[in-house]
Amino acid sequence: MMSKRKSSVEEMAKQAEEGYDVDEILRRRGGRPAMGSAPSSVESVRLSPELKRDLLERAAQQGISLSEAIRTALQEYVSAS
């Protein structure tokens, strides 16, 4: 087992010495997809149990997540003004 670790450490050291392609690392980066031109923010709101139930039911009917239902409702709200 020790030789396996040693070879892994040696391989990582070799890669570090050769340098990394930053663009490739950023391309392979995981995480959630971008939702706009900048990182998204998370906002907290309080929902009555009835409103949350209604939102969950509507989202389930449409086959979307609760978050997507909320984003859609907010987008429609700001677009209406």
N, C-alpha and C positions, 0 to 999 in steps of 0.2 A: 504494500500500500504506500509505503514511503517513497518508492521510486516513481510511482504514478504521480504523487504530489510534486515531487521534485521536477519531473518532466513538465508538469503543468505550469509550475512556477517559472521554469526556464523558458517555456514557450511564451508566457505572458511578458517576461522580461525582454525577450527578443522582439516581440511586437512593440513594446514600449520604446525600445531603442530605435526601432525602424521608424517610429512615428505613426500617428493615426490620421486617417482621412476624416476630418471633422464633418465635412459635408455628408459623407456616407453614414457616419454615426447619427447625425441629425435626421437623415432620411429614414433610417431604420428605427427611430425612436418610437416607442409604443405610446399608449395612452389614448385618450379620447380624441376624436377628430375635432378640428377647429370648427367653431360655430360662426365665426365672423373674422374681422380683420385683426383682432387682438385676442388675448386670452379672455375667456369668459369669466364672469363673476358668479358667485353663488349668493343668492339672497334668501333670507328666511322670512316667511310669512306665517301668520297664525290662521288656521282654518277651523271653522266650526265642524263638529263631527258630521253634520248633515251635508255641508258643502263638500267635505272631503269624500264622503260616500257618493254624492252625486258626480263628482269629478272622476272618481274611480270607475263608476258604472259607465259614464260616457266614454272614457278612455278605453275601457274594455270593449265596448260596442264598436269603436273605431279601430281597435287593434293597435293602439299606441300606448306609450308609457304615460304615467301621471305627469312627469316633467314635460313631455311633448304636448300634452293637453293644456298645461298651464302656459307654456310658451306660445302656443297657438292662440289662446284666449287673450294673452297680453298683446300679441302682435295685432290682432284684430282690434283691440281697444285703442292702441296708439295710432293705428291707421285710420280709425274712424274720426279722429279729431282734426 
